[in-house]
Amino acid sequence: MYSYLVTKKYKSAEYQFFSCGVPSDLKKQLNNSRKFYISLNSIKDVDVRFLCKHLNSIAKNLFQEIRTGMRELNLDDIKHILKIEIEKQIMWAQHVDLGTNKYDMLKQKQGLKQVTEQEESLLKKLAQEEKEYDQKLDKNIAGWLENLEISVNEKTVEYKTLKRHLTDLYLLRHDWARDLINRRDRTTDDFKIEAEKKLNLSVFSEDQSKILKDEIAVRNENYDLTPKVNQTHSENESDTDLSSPLFSECIDEFITERNYDNKNTENRVRYELETFIEFFGDVRMSEVDIKKATQFKSYLQKLPRKHRTNSKYKDYDVYTIVRN
């Protein structure tokens, strides 16, 4: 808010006014007015500046009273804003994917490079231009809160929490875009669940409750299966199609058929297929069903990429790693 004495001319006469700007977070409550004026023509010149100072104090108190009547930002408001932003960032990733020619390997690589460059640019801003980034984000948040008739207080824990979650989300969307471009089988629901895990917050508690409950059930079931993994093949041998090849026997054939141009992509796919065996054992292909695929997908999202070479994990099996 700012205030000062202004003079306006009308024909040959001059008139003095007290001018007061309306704070941006209160414009909606004051009919979108940017400022208001109070005539000072009947006031003696010697008293004008003193009166302006007094009016300025009154205006500040009035603005504060209006803010007091507005509700504070709370957890439900944070969830509401994040829900909208998550859906917007998923849409952004989908637009990036659909705008990439994935039938041309060179253009696919260019699309991935552009996504990585955008991510690096954001990280650079966070590291070197934090003030500029914060100002832009604060402006966006202020607009959202004004529309929701919520007071803007940048010093509250809730406000700072919202800012942190939004920044994490804006970084996460680059992973989603890369997954889509790389043709990983990711759905909108996958992204929503991943966002909730990243933010450690149940944003889609109503319309996504069933999905989250199912995922938790699958995870718990997987943990219970840990001691059974190495026994699966022998115990169920009589129920298994023995003519079906072992999972390990199909890895090389699968990779050869895909004919990856990028060696890094080929290595990543091989790593993921070999990791499947770490979780479920070298089962026969006839035993690989949607349930196992869903379980493995959930595991893979939690498993560190270099768990085999990182000394930190050398004494743990994959089940223990994904639990921690």
Number of C-alpha atoms within 10 A of each C-alpha: 12 11 19 13 16 13 12 10 9 7 6 5 7 10 13 19 18 21 20 21 16 21 16 16 21 22 15 15 13 13 8 11 14 14 15 12 14 13 13 19 12 9 11 9 11 8 10 18 14 11 14 20 15 11 17 19 12 12 17 16 12 12 15 13 11 14 19 11 11 17 12 18 20 13 15 10 16 19 17 12 18 22 17 11 15 21 14 13 20 23 15 16 23 18 12 20 22 13 12 18 15 17 8 10 13 12 13 19 17 14 21 21 13 14 21 16 13 13 18 14 12 17 15 12 15 15 11 11 12 12 12 12 15 15 11 11 14 16 11 11 18 19 14 15 17 18 10 14 19 20 19 23 15 13 8 11 12 17 19 13 13 20 18 12 17 20 16 14 20 15 16 20 23 23 16 26 25 20 16 20 23 15 11 10 9 12 11 13 13 14 19 20 19 16 23 19 12 13 17 10 16 17 25 17 13 8 9 14 13 11 15 18 11 11 16 13 11 17 19 11 12 20 14 11 15 16 10 14 17 16 13 15 18 10 11 9 12 9 9 16 12 12 9 12 14 16 19 17 12 14 14 10 11 13 15 11 8 9 11 14 10 10 10 10 12 15 13 12 16 16 14 15 17 16 19 22 15 15 21 21 19 19 21 20 18 14 15 12 9 9 10 16 12 14 18 19 16 19 21 17 11 12 16 14 13 10 16 15 9 10 10 10 15 11 9 13 14 20 17 12 16 17 11 7
